Amino acid sequence: MARRERTRHLIELGGLVQKAGLVDLADDDRATLYGALLEAAAKAREDGNALALWKRRGRRAFDAEAEGKDAP
């Protein structure tokens, strides 16, 4: 059961990478995607406000999607 939940969680995370447009932007290159995610993690460690900003931006995008609008 735990393995199934972990698999679902990982699939959902991959869906977010796709939804954000990173897969197309990086031409489906996994090294580029991994590098971008490493860069984001480094920025979040350096800038204490980055996570809060990203969270607000993500919530607005989810809300806009739920309302049938394009993400901001």
Phi and psi restraints in degrees (range 20) as a CNS / XPLOR table:
assign (resid 1 and name C) (resid 2 and name N)
       (resid 2 and name CA) (resid 2 and name C) 1.0 -62.8 20.0 2
assign (resid 2 and name N) (resid 2 and name CA)
       (resid 2 and name C) (resid 3 and name N) 1.0 -37.3 20.0 2
assign (resid 2 and name C) (resid 3 and name N)
       (resid 3 and name CA) (resid 3 and name C) 1.0 -65.2 20.0 2
assign (resid 3 and name N) (resid 3 and name CA)
       (resid 3 and name C) (resid 4 and name N) 1.0 -39.8 20.0 2
assign (resid 3 and name C) (resid 4 and name N)
       (resid 4 and name CA) (resid 4 and name C) 1.0 -64.9 20.0 2
assign (resid 4 and name N) (resid 4 and name CA)
       (resid 4 and name C) (resid 5 and name N) 1.0 -42.1 20.0 2
assign (resid 4 and name C) (resid 5 and name N)
       (resid 5 and name CA) (resid 5 and name C) 1.0 -64.4 20.0 2
assign (resid 5 and name N) (resid 5 and name CA)
       (resid 5 and name C) (resid 6 and name N) 1.0 -41.5 20.0 2
assign (resid 5 and name C) (resid 6 and name N)
       (resid 6 and name CA) (resid 6 and name C) 1.0 -63.6 20.0 2
assign (resid 6 and name N) (resid 6 and name CA)
       (resid 6 and name C) (resid 7 and name N) 1.0 -42.7 20.0 2
assign (resid 6 and name C) (resid 7 and name N)
       (resid 7 and name CA) (resid 7 and name C) 1.0 -61.4 20.0 2
assign (resid 7 and name N) (resid 7 and name CA)
       (resid 7 and name C) (resid 8 and name N) 1.0 -45.1 20.0 2
assign (resid 7 and name C) (resid 8 and name N)
       (resid 8 and name CA) (resid 8 and name C) 1.0 -61.3 20.0 2
assign (resid 8 and name N) (resid 8 and name CA)
       (resid 8 and name C) (resid 9 and name N) 1.0 -42.6 20.0 2
assign (resid 8 and name C) (resid 9 and name N)
       (resid 9 and name CA) (resid 9 and name C) 1.0 -60.5 20.0 2
assign (resid 9 and name N) (resid 9 and name CA)
       (resid 9 and name C) (resid 10 and name N) 1.0 -45.6 20.0 2
assign (resid 9 and name C) (resid 10 and name N)
       (resid 10 and name CA) (resid 10 and name C) 1.0 -65.5 20.0 2
assign (resid 10 and name N) (resid 10 and name CA)
       (resid 10 and name C) (resid 11 and name N) 1.0 -38.5 20.0 2
assign (resid 10 and name C) (resid 11 and name N)
       (resid 11 and name CA) (resid 11 and name C) 1.0 -63.7 20.0 2
assign (resid 11 and name N) (resid 11 and name CA)
       (resid 11 and name C) (resid 12 and name N) 1.0 -42.1 20.0 2
assign (resid 11 and name C) (resid 12 and name N)
       (resid 12 and name CA) (resid 12 and name C) 1.0 -62.7 20.0 2
assign (resid 12 and name N) (resid 12 and name CA)
       (resid 12 and name C) (resid 13 and name N) 1.0 -40.6 20.0 2
assign (resid 12 and name C) (resid 13 and name N)
       (resid 13 and name CA) (resid 13 and name C) 1.0 -63.4 20.0 2
assign (resid 13 and name N) (resid 13 and name CA)
       (resid 13 and name C) (resid 14 and name N) 1.0 -41.8 20.0 2
assign (resid 13 and name C) (resid 14 and name N)
       (resid 14 and name CA) (resid 14 and name C) 1.0 -61.8 20.0 2
assign (resid 14 and name N) (resid 14 and name CA)
       (resid 14 and name C) (resid 15 and name N) 1.0 -36.9 20.0 2
assign (resid 14 and name C) (resid 15 and name N)
       (resid 15 and name CA) (resid 15 and name C) 1.0 -62.7 20.0 2
assign (resid 15 and name N) (resid 15 and name CA)
       (resid 15 and name C) (resid 16 and name N) 1.0 -35.8 20.0 2
assign (resid 15 and name C) (resid 16 and name N)
       (resid 16 and name CA) (resid 16 and name C) 1.0 -67.0 20.0 2
assign (resid 16 and name N) (resid 16 and name CA)
       (resid 16 and name C) (resid 17 and name N) 1.0 -38.5 20.0 2
assign (resid 16 and name C) (resid 17 and name N)
       (resid 17 and name CA) (resid 17 and name C) 1.0 -61.3 20.0 2
assign (resid 17 and name N) (resid 17 and name CA)
       (resid 17 and name C) (resid 18 and name N) 1.0 -43.2 20.0 2
assign (resid 17 and name C) (resid 18 and name N)
       (resid 18 and name CA) (resid 18 and name C) 1.0 -65.2 20.0 2
assign (resid 18 and name N) (resid 18 and name CA)
       (resid 18 and name C) (resid 19 and name N) 1.0 -47.4 20.0 2
assign (resid 18 and name C) (resid 19 and name N)
       (resid 19 and name CA) (resid 19 and name C) 1.0 -61.5 20.0 2
assign (resid 19 and name N) (resid 19 and name CA)
       (resid 19 and name C) (resid 20 and name N) 1.0 -34.7 20.0 2
assign (resid 19 and name C) (resid 20 and name N)
       (resid 20 and name CA) (resid 20 and name C) 1.0 -72.3 20.0 2
assign (resid 20 and name N) (resid 20 and name CA)
       (resid 20 and name C) (resid 21 and name N) 1.0 -10.1 20.0 2
assign (resid 20 and name C) (resid 21 and name N)
       (resid 21 and name CA) (resid 21 and name C) 1.0 88.3 20.0 2
assign (resid 21 and name N) (resid 21 and name CA)
       (resid 21 and name C) (resid 22 and name N) 1.0 5.9 20.0 2
assign (resid 21 and name C) (resid 22 and name N)
       (resid 22 and name CA) (resid 22 and name C) 1.0 -70.3 20.0 2
assign (resid 22 and name N) (resid 22 and name CA)
       (resid 22 and name C) (resid 23 and name N) 1.0 -32.5 20.0 2
assign (resid 22 and name C) (resid 23 and name N)
       (resid 23 and name CA) (resid 23 and name C) 1.0 -64.0 20.0 2
assign (resid 23 and name N) (resid 23 and name CA)
       (resid 23 and name C) (resid 24 and name N) 1.0 -47.6 20.0 2
assign (resid 23 and name C) (resid 24 and name N)
       (resid 24 and name CA) (resid 24 and name C) 1.0 -68.0 20.0 2
assign (resid 24 and name N) (resid 24 and name CA)
       (resid 24 and name C) (resid 25 and name N) 1.0 -41.9 20.0 2
assign (resid 24 and name C) (resid 25 and name N)
       (resid 25 and name CA) (resid 25 and name C) 1.0 -60.3 20.0 2
assign (resid 25 and name N) (resid 25 and name CA)
       (resid 25 and name C) (resid 26 and name N) 1.0 -38.7 20.0 2
assign (resid 25 and name C) (resid 26 and name N)
       (resid 26 and name CA) (resid 26 and name C) 1.0 -91.4 20.0 2
assign (resid 26 and name N) (resid 26 and name CA)
       (resid 26 and name C) (resid 27 and name N) 1.0 8.0 20.0 2
assign (resid 26 and name C) (resid 27 and name N)
       (resid 27 and name CA) (resid 27 and name C) 1.0 55.2 20.0 2
assign (resid 27 and name N) (resid 27 and name CA)
       (resid 27 and name C) (resid 28 and name N) 1.0 38.8 20.0 2
assign (resid 27 and name C) (resid 28 and name N)
       (resid 28 and name CA) (resid 28 and name C) 1.0 58.1 20.0 2
assign (resid 28 and name N) (resid 28 and name CA)
       (resid 28 and name C) (resid 29 and name N) 1.0 28.3 20.0 2
assign (resid 28 and name C) (resid 29 and name N)
       (resid 29 and name CA) (resid 29 and name C) 1.0 -91.5 20.0 2
assign (resid 29 and name N) (resid 29 and name CA)
       (resid 29 and name C) (resid 30 and name N) 1.0 114.4 20.0 2
assign (resid 29 and name C) (resid 30 and name N)
       (resid 30 and name CA) (resid 30 and name C) 1.0 -65.4 20.0 2
assign (resid 30 and name N) (resid 30 and name CA)
       (resid 30 and name C) (resid 31 and name N) 1.0 -33.5 20.0 2
assign (resid 30 and name C) (resid 31 and name N)
       (resid 31 and name CA) (resid 31 and name C) 1.0 -65.5 20.0 2
assign (resid 31 and name N) (resid 31 and name CA)
       (resid 31 and name C) (resid 32 and name N) 1.0 -40.0 20.0 2
assign (resid 31 and name C) (resid 32 and name N)
       (resid 32 and name CA) (resid 32 and name C) 1.0 -65.4 20.0 2
assign (resid 32 and name N) (resid 32 and name CA)
       (resid 32 and name C) (resid 33 and name N) 1.0 -45.3 20.0 2
assign (resid 32 and name C) (resid 33 and name N)
       (resid 33 and name CA) (resid 33 and name C) 1.0 -61.4 20.0 2
assign (resid 33 and name N) (resid 33 and name CA)
       (resid 33 and name C) (resid 34 and name N) 1.0 -44.6 20.0 2
assign (resid 33 and name C) (resid 34 and name N)
       (resid 34 and name CA) (resid 34 and name C) 1.0 -63.3 20.0 2
assign (resid 34 and name N) (resid 34 and name CA)
       (resid 34 and name C) (resid 35 and name N) 1.0 -42.4 20.0 2
assign (resid 34 and name C) (resid 35 and name N)
       (resid 35 and name CA) (resid 35 and name C) 1.0 -61.2 20.0 2
assign (resid 35 and name N) (resid 35 and name CA)
       (resid 35 and name C) (resid 36 and name N) 1.0 -41.2 20.0 2
assign (resid 35 and name C) (resid 36 and name N)
       (resid 36 and name CA) (resid 36 and name C) 1.0 -64.3 20.0 2
assign (resid 36 and name N) (resid 36 and name CA)
       (resid 36 and name C) (resid 37 and name N) 1.0 -41.7 20.0 2
assign (resid 36 and name C) (resid 37 and name N)
       (resid 37 and name CA) (resid 37 and name C) 1.0 -67.5 20.0 2
assign (resid 37 and name N) (resid 37 and name CA)
       (resid 37 and name C) (resid 38 and name N) 1.0 -38.0 20.0 2
assign (resid 37 and name C) (resid 38 and name N)
       (resid 38 and name CA) (resid 38 and name C) 1.0 -63.0 20.0 2
assign (resid 38 and name N) (resid 38 and name CA)
       (resid 38 and name C) (resid 39 and name N) 1.0 -40.6 20.0 2
assign (resid 38 and name C) (resid 39 and name N)
       (resid 39 and name CA) (resid 39 and name C) 1.0 -63.1 20.0 2
assign (resid 39 and name N) (resid 39 and name CA)
       (resid 39 and name C) (resid 40 and name N) 1.0 -42.4 20.0 2
assign (resid 39 and name C) (resid 40 and name N)
       (resid 40 and name CA) (resid 40 and name C) 1.0 -63.3 20.0 2
assign (resid 40 and name N) (resid 40 and name CA)
       (resid 40 and name C) (resid 41 and name N) 1.0 -41.7 20.0 2
assign (resid 40 and name C) (resid 41 and name N)
       (resid 41 and name CA) (resid 41 and name C) 1.0 -64.0 20.0 2
assign (resid 41 and name N) (resid 41 and name CA)
       (resid 41 and name C) (resid 42 and name N) 1.0 -41.4 20.0 2
assign (resid 41 and name C) (resid 42 and name N)
       (resid 42 and name CA) (resid 42 and name C) 1.0 -64.2 20.0 2
assign (resid 42 and name N) (resid 42 and name CA)
       (resid 42 and name C) (resid 43 and name N) 1.0 -42.7 20.0 2
assign (resid 42 and name C) (resid 43 and name N)
       (resid 43 and name CA) (resid 43 and name C) 1.0 -62.6 20.0 2
assign (resid 43 and name N) (resid 43 and name CA)
       (resid 43 and name C) (resid 44 and name N) 1.0 -41.1 20.0 2
assign (resid 43 and name C) (resid 44 and name N)
       (resid 44 and name CA) (resid 44 and name C) 1.0 -64.4 20.0 2
assign (resid 44 and name N) (resid 44 and name CA)
       (resid 44 and name C) (resid 45 and name N) 1.0 -34.2 20.0 2
assign (resid 44 and name C) (resid 45 and name N)
       (resid 45 and name CA) (resid 45 and name C) 1.0 -69.9 20.0 2
assign (resid 45 and name N) (resid 45 and name CA)
       (resid 45 and name C) (resid 46 and name N) 1.0 -34.7 20.0 2
assign (resid 45 and name C) (resid 46 and name N)
       (resid 46 and name CA) (resid 46 and name C) 1.0 -81.7 20.0 2
assign (resid 46 and name N) (resid 46 and name CA)
       (resid 46 and name C) (resid 47 and name N) 1.0 -37.0 20.0 2
assign (resid 46 and name C) (resid 47 and name N)
       (resid 47 and name CA) (resid 47 and name C) 1.0 -112.0 20.0 2
assign (resid 47 and name N) (resid 47 and name CA)
       (resid 47 and name C) (resid 48 and name N) 1.0 107.4 20.0 2
assign (resid 47 and name C) (resid 48 and name N)
       (resid 48 and name CA) (resid 48 and name C) 1.0 -63.4 20.0 2
assign (resid 48 and name N) (resid 48 and name CA)
       (resid 48 and name C) (resid 49 and name N) 1.0 -18.8 20.0 2
assign (resid 48 and name C) (resid 49 and name N)
       (resid 49 and name CA) (resid 49 and name C) 1.0 -91.1 20.0 2
assign (resid 49 and name N) (resid 49 and name CA)
       (resid 49 and name C) (resid 50 and name N) 1.0 -12.1 20.0 2
assign (resid 49 and name C) (resid 50 and name N)
       (resid 50 and name CA) (resid 50 and name C) 1.0 -60.0 20.0 2
assign (resid 50 and name N) (resid 50 and name CA)
       (resid 50 and name C) (resid 51 and name N) 1.0 -47.0 20.0 2
assign (resid 50 and name C) (resid 51 and name N)
       (resid 51 and name CA) (resid 51 and name C) 1.0 -62.6 20.0 2
assign (resid 51 and name N) (resid 51 and name CA)
       (resid 51 and name C) (resid 52 and name N) 1.0 -41.4 20.0 2
assign (resid 51 and name C) (resid 52 and name N)
       (resid 52 and name CA) (resid 52 and name C) 1.0 -64.5 20.0 2
assign (resid 52 and name N) (resid 52 and name CA)
       (resid 52 and name C) (resid 53 and name N) 1.0 -41.7 20.0 2
assign (resid 52 and name C) (resid 53 and name N)
       (resid 53 and name CA) (resid 53 and name C) 1.0 -62.6 20.0 2
assign (resid 53 and name N) (resid 53 and name CA)
       (resid 53 and name C) (resid 54 and name N) 1.0 -47.1 20.0 2
assign (resid 53 and name C) (resid 54 and name N)
       (resid 54 and name CA) (resid 54 and name C) 1.0 -63.9 20.0 2
assign (resid 54 and name N) (resid 54 and name CA)
       (resid 54 and name C) (resid 55 and name N) 1.0 -37.7 20.0 2
assign (resid 54 and name C) (resid 55 and name N)
       (resid 55 and name CA) (resid 55 and name C) 1.0 -64.3 20.0 2
assign (resid 55 and name N) (resid 55 and name CA)
       (resid 55 and name C) (resid 56 and name N) 1.0 -45.4 20.0 2
assign (resid 55 and name C) (resid 56 and name N)
       (resid 56 and name CA) (resid 56 and name C) 1.0 -61.8 20.0 2
assign (resid 56 and name N) (resid 56 and name CA)
       (resid 56 and name C) (resid 57 and name N) 1.0 -44.4 20.0 2
assign (resid 56 and name C) (resid 57 and name N)
       (resid 57 and name CA) (resid 57 and name C) 1.0 -62.8 20.0 2
assign (resid 57 and name N) (resid 57 and name CA)
       (resid 57 and name C) (resid 58 and name N) 1.0 -41.9 20.0 2
assign (resid 57 and name C) (resid 58 and name N)
       (resid 58 and name CA) (resid 58 and name C) 1.0 -66.7 20.0 2
assign (resid 58 and name N) (resid 58 and name CA)
       (resid 58 and name C) (resid 59 and name N) 1.0 -41.8 20.0 2
assign (resid 58 and name C) (resid 59 and name N)
       (resid 59 and name CA) (resid 59 and name C) 1.0 -62.5 20.0 2
assign (resid 59 and name N) (resid 59 and name CA)
       (resid 59 and name C) (resid 60 and name N) 1.0 -42.0 20.0 2
assign (resid 59 and name C) (resid 60 and name N)
       (resid 60 and name CA) (resid 60 and name C) 1.0 -62.4 20.0 2
assign (resid 60 and name N) (resid 60 and name CA)
       (resid 60 and name C) (resid 61 and name N) 1.0 -39.9 20.0 2
assign (resid 60 and name C) (resid 61 and name N)
       (resid 61 and name CA) (resid 61 and name C) 1.0 -66.0 20.0 2
assign (resid 61 and name N) (resid 61 and name CA)
       (resid 61 and name C) (resid 62 and name N) 1.0 -43.4 20.0 2
assign (resid 61 and name C) (resid 62 and name N)
       (resid 62 and name CA) (resid 62 and name C) 1.0 -61.7 20.0 2
assign (resid 62 and name N) (resid 62 and name CA)
       (resid 62 and name C) (resid 63 and name N) 1.0 -43.5 20.0 2
assign (resid 62 and name C) (resid 63 and name N)
       (resid 63 and name CA) (resid 63 and name C) 1.0 -63.9 20.0 2
assign (resid 63 and name N) (resid 63 and name CA)
       (resid 63 and name C) (resid 64 and name N) 1.0 -42.8 20.0 2
assign (resid 63 and name C) (resid 64 and name N)
       (resid 64 and name CA) (resid 64 and name C) 1.0 -63.3 20.0 2
assign (resid 64 and name N) (resid 64 and name CA)
       (resid 64 and name C) (resid 65 and name N) 1.0 -39.9 20.0 2
assign (resid 64 and name C) (resid 65 and name N)
       (resid 65 and name CA) (resid 65 and name C) 1.0 -64.5 20.0 2
assign (resid 65 and name N) (resid 65 and name CA)
       (resid 65 and name C) (resid 66 and name N) 1.0 -41.1 20.0 2
assign (resid 65 and name C) (resid 66 and name N)
       (resid 66 and name CA) (resid 66 and name C) 1.0 -65.2 20.0 2
assign (resid 66 and name N) (resid 66 and name CA)
       (resid 66 and name C) (resid 67 and name N) 1.0 -29.9 20.0 2
assign (resid 66 and name C) (resid 67 and name N)
       (resid 67 and name CA) (resid 67 and name C) 1.0 -86.8 20.0 2
assign (resid 67 and name N) (resid 67 and name CA)
       (resid 67 and name C) (resid 68 and name N) 1.0 -2.2 20.0 2
assign (resid 67 and name C) (resid 68 and name N)
       (resid 68 and name CA) (resid 68 and name C) 1.0 83.1 20.0 2
assign (resid 68 and name N) (resid 68 and name CA)
       (resid 68 and name C) (resid 69 and name N) 1.0 15.8 20.0 2
assign (resid 68 and name C) (resid 69 and name N)
       (resid 69 and name CA) (resid 69 and name C) 1.0 -99.3 20.0 2
assign (resid 69 and name N) (resid 69 and name CA)
       (resid 69 and name C) (resid 70 and name N) 1.0 163.2 20.0 2
assign (resid 69 and name C) (resid 70 and name N)
       (resid 70 and name CA) (resid 70 and name C) 1.0 -71.3 20.0 2
assign (resid 70 and name N) (resid 70 and name CA)
       (resid 70 and name C) (resid 71 and name N) 1.0 145.9 20.0 2
assign (resid 70 and name C) (resid 71 and name N)
       (resid 71 and name CA) (resid 71 and name C) 1.0 -64.7 20.0 2
assign (resid 71 and name N) (resid 71 and name CA)
       (resid 71 and name C) (resid 72 and name N) 1.0 146.1 20.0 2
